[in-house]
């Protein structure tokens, strides 16, 4: 199953494509969780500082995917 997160690098939001998410957690480069969203495939990044983030995406079946994005 291939999932896509775009755009990357992102400005103020990213969209997760190819799966139904149940939860997405966003971690900064220090490993701190900075955001959690549930049951949406669109993540608002506008309040976050520029840098690299790790998305930890949990799907409806409980499978976890990780994806790295850059916010500019």
PEWOQUI-V703093 format. One line per field, one symbol per residue. ss: DSSP state (A for helix, B for strand, O for the rest). psi: psi as a letter, one per 40 degrees, with the letter a starting at -180 (. if undefined). burial: I if it has 16 or more other ideal C-beta (glycine too) atoms within 10 Angstrom, else O. Layout:
BEGIN
ss: ???
psi: ???
burial: ???
END
This chain:
BEGIN
ss: OOOBBBOOOBOOBBBBBOOOBBBBBBBOOOOOBBBBBBOOOBBBOOOOOOBBBBBBBBBOOOOBBBBBBBBO
psi: hhiihiihiiceiihhieihidihhhiadeehheihiifiehhhedeiiiahihhhhhadeeihiihhihh.
burial: OOOOIOOOOIOOOIOIOOIOIOIIIIIIOOOOOOIOIOOOIOIOIOOIOOOOIOIOIIIOOOOOIOIOIOIO
END
